[in-house]
Amino acid sequence: MYDLNRINDCLNTKVIGRTIIQYDSLASTYSKAKNIFGTCPDGAVVLSEDQSKWNIRMGNEWICYPEKNIYLSIIFKPLANNHLISKFDVIGCASLCDALNSLYDIDCKIKWPNDILIGGSKVSSVSSSLAGKSSSPGGAIISFGINTNMNEEELESDEELKNIATSLMIETSEEIDREELIGEILNNVEKYYSELIHENSALNAVDTCNQNSFIANKAIEVMKKGKKSKRKVYAKSIDPEGWLIVKNEKGNEEILSPGETIITYEKNA
């Protein structure tokens, strides 16, 4: 189990992480956070040593490994809507990327809208969802799944992931202090969340995502959720709302929604 006192020692927050609920095992931290949303304060964190599912985007799942990785969800309680949720995506990605860069001097990249990559290999997925009543959402939940202390043998045991994923321990050649990493992520989240609450803006998080973008200035293939046809576009940057600005084959600029867009291929421009 996590040492909650150790996490608390690493925090310099007023809201985020001041309530932490941890479990041995869950179906997912997101599902638990959604179920207890109404009884938890703003900034509450749900942690689990293991979870049976790690859902990322568009129904996809990722590997779960007990006592090695980090599975974490954060509850936010501002009034939220579909337009706001993309800002939580960039807050989550920027917070994790900042933490990895500062703690381990890792040159991590963000593959819009929710993947964190090191050397082109995936180390984490971040996802955001509305929470509360569907007719009037009371807030949002950001969920993190981070490949933390898996070794190469453990990672390669999954045929689908061994050539596309990595872990922080593999990249740093040392065991990661999970409590320290969690504390740093939560500190960063509060910084960006405070800007969202007080200024109704996520510009600093967007800037971090653009500075560390994996797809900026690259030709990529995209398709709409639920569709099979793909098309080529040229990725430019993320806009202030967290949406992707691209140039299509006709040379016209488009803005793509993270909830409706799947990136299927990328290459160097």
Secondary structure as GFF3:
##gff-version 3
##sequence-region A 1 269
A	DSSP	alpha_helix	4	9	.	.	.	ID=ss1
A	DSSP	beta_strand	20	26	.	.	.	ID=ss2
A	DSSP	alpha_helix	29	35	.	.	.	ID=ss3
A	DSSP	three_ten_helix	37	39	.	.	.	ID=ss4
A	DSSP	beta_strand	45	51	.	.	.	ID=ss5
A	DSSP	beta_strand	70	76	.	.	.	ID=ss6
A	DSSP	alpha_helix	85	104	.	.	.	ID=ss7
A	DSSP	beta_strand	108	111	.	.	.	ID=ss8
A	DSSP	beta_strand	115	118	.	.	.	ID=ss9
A	DSSP	beta_strand	121	133	.	.	.	ID=ss10
A	DSSP	beta_strand	136	146	.	.	.	ID=ss11
A	DSSP	alpha_helix	152	156	.	.	.	ID=ss12
A	DSSP	alpha_helix	168	172	.	.	.	ID=ss13
A	DSSP	alpha_helix	178	199	.	.	.	ID=ss14
A	DSSP	alpha_helix	203	211	.	.	.	ID=ss15
A	DSSP	beta_strand	219	224	.	.	.	ID=ss16
A	DSSP	beta_strand	231	238	.	.	.	ID=ss17
A	DSSP	beta_strand	244	247	.	.	.	ID=ss18
A	DSSP	beta_strand	253	256	.	.	.	ID=ss19
A	DSSP	beta_strand	261	267	.	.	.	ID=ss20
###
